[in-house]
């Protein structure tokens, strides 16, 4: 003999929602695909070694800006220095078209009294850019000499 259960409509609704949530997490893929996640490739990294952020320099100084760029995958092909969003030059490795780590000295004549934004960007051989590294540099007036 079969017995009928007396189930409230509220219980039926809760059970249906629970089943929908559980089945919603089910991934029914067909074919030759796998569930293995593919890592997103790391982008190149660049940082300032010199000067320090918020440092000061006398106007007219030939400043050798030291950058360190790294990319353990495809390597670094070049680094670029911008001052106030204007390119001031770039450095490239001398030993190969791209290297895992690269240090560059890019010169900038400190001009214009006041605060300046220095930005460095590293590039892979395929053109993939790093996130920009930025620092602020204060150019101060050259002291006047008194006789």
N, C-alpha and C positions, 0 to 999 in steps of 0.2 A: 504494500500500500504506500502510496505517495502522500507526503504531507506538504501542505503549502505553508510557507513562512509568511508571517505578517510583518513586512518591512515598511518602515516609514518612508515617505518620499524624500525626506531630508537625508536619511542614510543612503538612499540610492544615489542622490546627487553627489554626496561626499565620496562615495565609492567610485562613481564615474569620473570625478575629477582626479582622484588618486590614480586610477588606471591611466588616464590621459597623460598625467605628469610622468608616470613611469615609462609609458610607451614613447613619450616625446623625447626621452633621452636615448632611445634606441636608434642606432644608425644602421639602416638597412642598405648597404652598398652592394652593387653588383659589379661583376667584372673583375679585373685584375688589380684593383686599387688596394692600398693598405692604409692602416690607420697610423702609420708612423709619421710623426711630425717632422717637417723639414726645417732645420734651423735657418733663421734669417741671417744672411752674412753680416758680420760686423762691418761697420764703416770705418774708414781710416781715422786715426786720432792724431791731433796736433796740439802742442802746448808751447808756451813761451818759456824759455830758460832764462832769458835776459832781454829787456829790463823787467823789473818787478812791477806789478800793477800799482797804480797810484804813485809812481816815483816821479822825480823831477829831473830835468836835464836843461843845461844852458843852451839857449838859442845859438844855432850855428854848429853845434856838436855833430861830428860824423858818428852816428850811433850804429853800432853793429848789433842788429837785432838777432838773437839766437833762438832758433826754432828746433823742436824735436818732433818728428812725425813718425808714426808707426802703423804698420798694417802687416800682420803675420800671414795673410792670405796672398793676395796678388802683389803686395808690396807697394811702396811709394814711388811714384814717377816724378813728382815735383811738389814744391810748396810755394805758395804765393803770399806776399805781404802787402796789405792795403793799409793806407793811412787816411783816415777820414773818407773811406770808401773809394779811394783812388789807388790803383795798383802802383806799387813802388819797386817791384821786381820779384823775381822768383829764383829758386834754387833747385838744381837737379843733381841726382847722384852721379858721381864721376865713374864709378866702377861697373855699373850695369844700368840698363834702362829703368829698372825698378828694384828696390831693395826693401827688406822687411822693416828696417829702422834707418832713419836718415836725419842727420843734423845739418842745418843750414845757417849761415850768417848772411843776412841781407842788410845792406847799408841804407840808412836814411839820414839825410841832413836835417836836423831838427829845425824846422822853420815855423814861424808863426807863434808868437807868445800866446799861451793859453792851453786849454785842455785839448788833447787829440786822442782819437780812437784808433788803436792799432789792431788789425784783424789778420789772423793767419788761417789759411785753408790748405789742406793737404789733398793730393789727388792720386788715385790709382792710375795705372796705364790706360784703363778703359774710360777714364774721365770721372769715375765715382768720386765725389767730394766728401771730405770730412765735415763734421759740424764746425762752424767757425769758432776759433778761440779768440777772445777779445780782451784787451786791457786798455786802461786809460793812462796816458802819459801827460804830465804837465811840463810844457816848455816855458822856461822863465827867461826874462831878459838878461842879457850879458851885463854884468856889473860895469859901471863906468869907472875908468881909472882917473884918479886925481893926481895932478903933478906934485 
